[in-house]
Amino acid sequence: MNRENLYKELSNKLFETFYVDDLKYGRQQKDGSYKLIKERITPVTIDDMLKNQKSLLTYQELHIVDTALIKWICIDLDIVKSEIDTNEVNEENLKSVKKTSDAISEFLDSKNIPYLIEFSGRRGFHIWIIFDRLITKMDGYNLVNYIYSNVKDSFEKIIVADKFPKTPFVNKNSKGIGYGANSSDIDHPIPI
């Protein structure tokens, strides 16, 4: 397979795996923040991101009336910022975050739950569970919290976890977009 076909295949796979609402996405700005783009995203957009080392953000939720549907959940493990500020990223704290990700992996394996795991590029790991069909945000929230409640005792105190989705319901006062995952992690390697 040539390089061009590889990019196209990867772009298509990333699109079908991570994008639930193809009518909006985020594009990283020079200051590191993401700007909401209310345009259709396609695998061509992702292909451009990969080839030109850009960063995109996918929103987790598809909003239909007062319900949010999702196609993935994620546990984002990181070394706490204060530890990095004091000791920088080092072998010991990387071993701690790896040990925590291994504990989550073992739990998921014991429940026969398939998952993806990736090094997030600097100080942690993302653990993704991708669904074959859309599920409600509440079901995703309950699952991610069930997993967390069964593994939290294995966390060392320098490790924190963000769970996505963060809430079980659509916030009536929100912009209606949900949280996003960014592709800068994908290019070294994953979330989109």
C-alpha atoms as a printed R data frame, in Angstrom:
    type eleno elety resid chain resno       x      y      z
1   ATOM     1    CA   MET     A     1   0.000  0.000  0.000
2   ATOM     2    CA   ASN     A     2   1.414  3.381 -0.935
3   ATOM     3    CA   ARG     A     3   1.592  6.301  1.478
4   ATOM     4    CA   GLU     A     4  -1.330  8.194 -0.109
5   ATOM     5    CA   ASN     A     5  -3.643  5.189  0.218
6   ATOM     6    CA   LEU     A     6  -2.472  4.629  3.779
7   ATOM     7    CA   TYR     A     7  -3.422  8.208  4.730
8   ATOM     8    CA   LYS     A     8  -6.831  7.819  3.083
9   ATOM     9    CA   GLU     A     9  -7.482  4.518  4.829
10  ATOM    10    CA   LEU     A    10  -6.410  5.931  8.212
11  ATOM    11    CA   SER     A    11  -8.499  9.086  7.690
12  ATOM    12    CA   ASN     A    12 -11.587  7.020  6.870
13  ATOM    13    CA   LYS     A    13 -11.059  4.789  9.900
14  ATOM    14    CA   LEU     A    14 -10.536  7.739 12.271
15  ATOM    15    CA   PHE     A    15 -13.661  9.409 10.894
16  ATOM    16    CA   GLU     A    16 -15.872  6.352 11.298
17  ATOM    17    CA   THR     A    17 -14.443  5.528 14.739
18  ATOM    18    CA   PHE     A    18 -14.472  8.898 16.485
19  ATOM    19    CA   TYR     A    19 -16.900 11.284 14.783
20  ATOM    20    CA   VAL     A    20 -20.524 11.049 15.863
21  ATOM    21    CA   ASP     A    21 -21.638 14.499 14.665
22  ATOM    22    CA   ASP     A    22 -20.104 15.362 11.316
23  ATOM    23    CA   LEU     A    23 -21.649 18.860 11.249
24  ATOM    24    CA   LYS     A    24 -19.157 20.384 13.662
25  ATOM    25    CA   TYR     A    25 -15.585 19.998 14.819
26  ATOM    26    CA   GLY     A    26 -12.856 22.015 16.459
27  ATOM    27    CA   ARG     A    27  -9.719 23.374 14.825
28  ATOM    28    CA   GLN     A    28  -6.697 24.202 16.971
29  ATOM    29    CA   GLN     A    29  -5.662 27.843 17.091
30  ATOM    30    CA   LYS     A    30  -2.146 29.251 17.508
31  ATOM    31    CA   ASP     A    31  -2.693 29.731 21.269
32  ATOM    32    CA   GLY     A    32  -3.532 26.005 21.663
33  ATOM    33    CA   SER     A    33  -7.273 26.522 22.127
34  ATOM    34    CA   TYR     A    34  -9.865 25.051 19.773
35  ATOM    35    CA   LYS     A    35 -12.345 27.031 17.698
36  ATOM    36    CA   LEU     A    36 -15.736 25.477 16.968
37  ATOM    37    CA   ILE     A    37 -16.216 25.047 13.217
38  ATOM    38    CA   LYS     A    38 -19.858 24.546 12.207
39  ATOM    39    CA   GLU     A    39 -19.153 22.844  8.896
40  ATOM    40    CA   ARG     A    40 -19.312 19.270  7.713
41  ATOM    41    CA   ILE     A    41 -16.175 17.310  8.516
42  ATOM    42    CA   THR     A    42 -15.154 14.483  6.234
43  ATOM    43    CA   PRO     A    43 -12.266 12.040  5.964
44  ATOM    44    CA   VAL     A    44 -10.695 14.557  3.549
45  ATOM    45    CA   THR     A    45 -10.448 17.075  6.432
46  ATOM    46    CA   ILE     A    46  -8.790 14.434  8.602
47  ATOM    47    CA   ASP     A    47  -6.438 13.453  5.761
48  ATOM    48    CA   ASP     A    48  -5.308 17.095  5.538
49  ATOM    49    CA   MET     A    49  -4.826 17.174  9.323
50  ATOM    50    CA   LEU     A    50  -2.615 14.085  9.253
51  ATOM    51    CA   LYS     A    51  -0.531 15.169  6.269
52  ATOM    52    CA   ASN     A    52   0.014 18.691  7.547
53  ATOM    53    CA   GLN     A    53   0.393 17.857 11.257
54  ATOM    54    CA   LYS     A    54  -2.626 19.894 12.296
55  ATOM    55    CA   SER     A    55  -4.872 19.204 15.245
56  ATOM    56    CA   LEU     A    56  -8.638 18.720 15.129
57  ATOM    57    CA   LEU     A    57 -11.165 18.077 17.846
58  ATOM    58    CA   THR     A    58 -14.167 15.780 17.683
59  ATOM    59    CA   TYR     A    59 -17.192 16.384 19.844
60  ATOM    60    CA   GLN     A    60 -18.359 13.296 21.704
61  ATOM    61    CA   GLU     A    61 -22.083 13.877 21.484
62  ATOM    62    CA   LEU     A    62 -24.795 13.903 18.854
63  ATOM    63    CA   HIS     A    63 -27.710 15.905 20.243
64  ATOM    64    CA   ILE     A    64 -31.224 14.932 19.263
65  ATOM    65    CA   VAL     A    65 -33.899 16.950 21.095
66  ATOM    66    CA   ASP     A    66 -32.974 16.543 24.804
67  ATOM    67    CA   THR     A    67 -30.938 13.379 24.342
68  ATOM    68    CA   ALA     A    68 -27.255 12.960 23.616
69  ATOM    69    CA   LEU     A    69 -25.903  9.908 21.831
70  ATOM    70    CA   ILE     A    70 -22.265  8.844 21.867
71  ATOM    71    CA   LYS     A    71 -20.115  6.215 20.140
72  ATOM    72    CA   TRP     A    72 -17.166  6.098 22.536
73  ATOM    73    CA   ILE     A    73 -16.123  6.627 26.122
74  ATOM    74    CA   CYS     A    74 -12.629  7.476 27.311
75  ATOM    75    CA   ILE     A    75 -10.619  7.485 30.502
76  ATOM    76    CA   ASP     A    76  -7.790 10.008 30.242
77  ATOM    77    CA   LEU     A    77  -5.018  9.185 32.721
78  ATOM    78    CA   ASP     A    78  -2.411 11.819 33.487
79  ATOM    79    CA   ILE     A    79   0.376 12.547 35.908
80  ATOM    80    CA   VAL     A    80  -0.828 15.487 38.015
81  ATOM    81    CA   LYS     A    81   0.500 18.854 36.881
82  ATOM    82    CA   SER     A    82   2.037 19.668 40.276
83  ATOM    83    CA   GLU     A    83   4.199 16.520 40.041
84  ATOM    84    CA   ILE     A    84   5.413 17.534 36.585
85  ATOM    85    CA   ASP     A    85   6.051 21.108 37.733
86  ATOM    86    CA   THR     A    86   8.161 19.764 40.612
87  ATOM    87    CA   ASN     A    87   9.891 16.782 39.005
88  ATOM    88    CA   GLU     A    88   9.152 17.084 35.279
89  ATOM    89    CA   VAL     A    89   8.032 13.964 33.440
90  ATOM    90    CA   ASN     A    90  10.386 11.218 34.570
91  ATOM    91    CA   GLU     A    91  10.705  7.442 34.445
92  ATOM    92    CA   GLU     A    92   9.131  6.867 37.863
93  ATOM    93    CA   ASN     A    93   5.976  8.866 37.264
94  ATOM    94    CA   LEU     A    94   5.621  7.355 33.776
95  ATOM    95    CA   LYS     A    95   5.821  3.913 35.411
96  ATOM    96    CA   SER     A    96   3.053  4.983 37.816
97  ATOM    97    CA   VAL     A    97   0.704  6.078 35.047
98  ATOM    98    CA   LYS     A    98   1.503  2.924 33.048
99  ATOM    99    CA   LYS     A    99   0.739  0.775 36.104
100 ATOM   100    CA   THR     A   100  -2.630  2.518 36.412
101 ATOM   101    CA   SER     A   101  -3.432  1.975 32.741
102 ATOM   102    CA   ASP     A   102  -2.460 -1.699 33.140
103 ATOM   103    CA   ALA     A   103  -4.913 -2.036 36.055
104 ATOM   104    CA   ILE     A   104  -7.725 -0.629 33.914
105 ATOM   105    CA   SER     A   105  -6.739 -2.920 31.034
106 ATOM   106    CA   GLU     A   106  -6.804 -5.961 33.329
107 ATOM   107    CA   PHE     A   107 -10.262 -5.022 34.593
108 ATOM   108    CA   LEU     A   108 -11.587 -4.536 31.047
109 ATOM   109    CA   ASP     A   109 -10.027 -7.845 29.969
110 ATOM   110    CA   SER     A   110 -11.704 -9.592 32.906
111 ATOM   111    CA   LYS     A   111 -15.078 -8.267 31.687
112 ATOM   112    CA   ASN     A   112 -14.330 -9.045 28.009
113 ATOM   113    CA   ILE     A   113 -14.690 -5.378 27.106
114 ATOM   114    CA   PRO     A   114 -12.612 -4.491 24.034
115 ATOM   115    CA   TYR     A   115 -10.655 -1.229 24.255
116 ATOM   116    CA   LEU     A   116  -7.922  0.846 22.683
117 ATOM   117    CA   ILE     A   117  -5.047  2.218 24.706
118 ATOM   118    CA   GLU     A   118  -2.673  4.933 23.627
119 ATOM   119    CA   PHE     A   119   0.132  6.966 25.074
120 ATOM   120    CA   SER     A   120  -1.196 10.522 25.016
121 ATOM   121    CA   GLY     A   121   2.059 12.094 23.964
122 ATOM   122    CA   ARG     A   122   3.616 13.298 27.201
123 ATOM   123    CA   ARG     A   123   2.201 12.439 30.594
124 ATOM   124    CA   GLY     A   124  -0.415  9.744 30.353
125 ATOM   125    CA   PHE     A   125  -2.659  7.324 28.526
126 ATOM   126    CA   HIS     A   126  -6.095  7.329 26.977
127 ATOM   127    CA   ILE     A   127  -8.228  4.238 27.271
128 ATOM   128    CA   TRP     A   128 -11.024  4.187 24.699
129 ATOM   129    CA   ILE     A   129 -14.062  1.966 24.436
130 ATOM   130    CA   ILE     A   130 -15.651  2.253 21.004
131 ATOM   131    CA   PHE     A   131 -19.226  1.050 20.492
132 ATOM   132    CA   ASP     A   132 -20.636 -0.726 17.446
133 ATOM   133    CA   ARG     A   133 -23.714  1.489 17.638
134 ATOM   134    CA   LEU     A   134 -24.709  4.772 19.232
135 ATOM   135    CA   ILE     A   135 -25.631  4.618 22.902
136 ATOM   136    CA   THR     A   136 -27.111  7.224 25.207
137 ATOM   137    CA   LYS     A   137 -24.792  9.571 27.010
138 ATOM   138    CA   MET     A   138 -26.275  8.319 30.295
139 ATOM   139    CA   ASP     A   139 -25.333  4.709 29.462
140 ATOM   140    CA   GLY     A   140 -21.804  5.827 28.546
141 ATOM   141    CA   TYR     A   141 -21.539  7.878 31.729
142 ATOM   142    CA   ASN     A   142 -22.686  4.907 33.824
143 ATOM   143    CA   LEU     A   143 -20.210  2.567 32.114
144 ATOM   144    CA   VAL     A   144 -17.190  4.856 32.476
145 ATOM   145    CA   ASN     A   145 -18.029  5.402 36.153
146 ATOM   146    CA   TYR     A   146 -18.545  1.668 36.719
147 ATOM   147    CA   ILE     A   147 -15.090  1.012 35.284
148 ATOM   148    CA   TYR     A   148 -13.539  3.815 37.328
149 ATOM   149    CA   SER     A   149 -15.187  2.681 40.566
150 ATOM   150    CA   ASN     A   150 -13.659 -0.771 40.085
151 ATOM   151    CA   VAL     A   151 -10.107  0.455 39.445
152 ATOM   152    CA   LYS     A   152  -9.739  3.699 41.409
153 ATOM   153    CA   ASP     A   153  -8.032  1.964 44.333
154 ATOM   154    CA   SER     A   154  -5.118  1.085 42.041
155 ATOM   155    CA   PHE     A   155  -4.384  4.777 41.321
156 ATOM   156    CA   GLU     A   156  -1.265  6.210 42.862
157 ATOM   157    CA   LYS     A   157  -1.740  9.699 44.271
158 ATOM   158    CA   ILE     A   158   0.166 11.371 41.422
159 ATOM   159    CA   ILE     A   159  -2.315 10.031 38.827
160 ATOM   160    CA   VAL     A   160  -5.617 11.693 37.904
161 ATOM   161    CA   ALA     A   161  -8.354 10.527 35.571
162 ATOM   162    CA   ASP     A   162 -10.740 12.509 33.416
163 ATOM   163    CA   LYS     A   163 -13.774 10.501 32.365
164 ATOM   164    CA   PHE     A   164 -15.714 11.103 29.178
165 ATOM   165    CA   PRO     A   165 -18.596 11.654 29.197
166 ATOM   166    CA   LYS     A   166 -18.225 13.883 32.230
167 ATOM   167    CA   THR     A   167 -21.954 14.170 32.914
168 ATOM   168    CA   PRO     A   168 -24.961 11.887 32.285
169 ATOM   169    CA   PHE     A   169 -27.285 14.486 30.746
170 ATOM   170    CA   VAL     A   170 -27.350 17.257 28.182
171 ATOM   171    CA   ASN     A   171 -26.855 20.544 30.002
172 ATOM   172    CA   LYS     A   172 -29.760 22.840 29.061
173 ATOM   173    CA   ASN     A   173 -27.449 25.873 29.269
174 ATOM   174    CA   SER     A   174 -24.652 24.430 27.126
175 ATOM   175    CA   LYS     A   175 -23.819 25.284 23.535
176 ATOM   176    CA   GLY     A   176 -25.118 21.834 22.657
177 ATOM   177    CA   ILE     A   177 -21.783 20.469 21.540
178 ATOM   178    CA   GLY     A   178 -20.481 18.377 24.429
179 ATOM   179    CA   TYR     A   179 -16.824 17.823 25.268
180 ATOM   180    CA   GLY     A   180 -14.267 17.087 22.628
181 ATOM   181    CA   ALA     A   181 -11.192 14.965 22.140
182 ATOM   182    CA   ASN     A   182  -8.350 16.355 20.120
183 ATOM   183    CA   SER     A   183  -6.316 14.920 17.351
184 ATOM   184    CA   SER     A   184  -2.999 16.244 18.565
185 ATOM   185    CA   ASP     A   185  -3.062 13.112 20.697
186 ATOM   186    CA   ILE     A   186  -3.761 11.098 17.559
187 ATOM   187    CA   ASP     A   187  -0.777 12.284 15.742
188 ATOM   188    CA   HIS     A   188   1.342 11.147 18.605
189 ATOM   189    CA   PRO     A   189  -0.804  8.810 18.364
190 ATOM   190    CA   ILE     A   190  -4.676  8.917 18.848
191 ATOM   191    CA   PRO     A   191  -7.802 10.745 19.898
192 ATOM   192    CA   ILE     A   192  -9.362 12.669 17.197
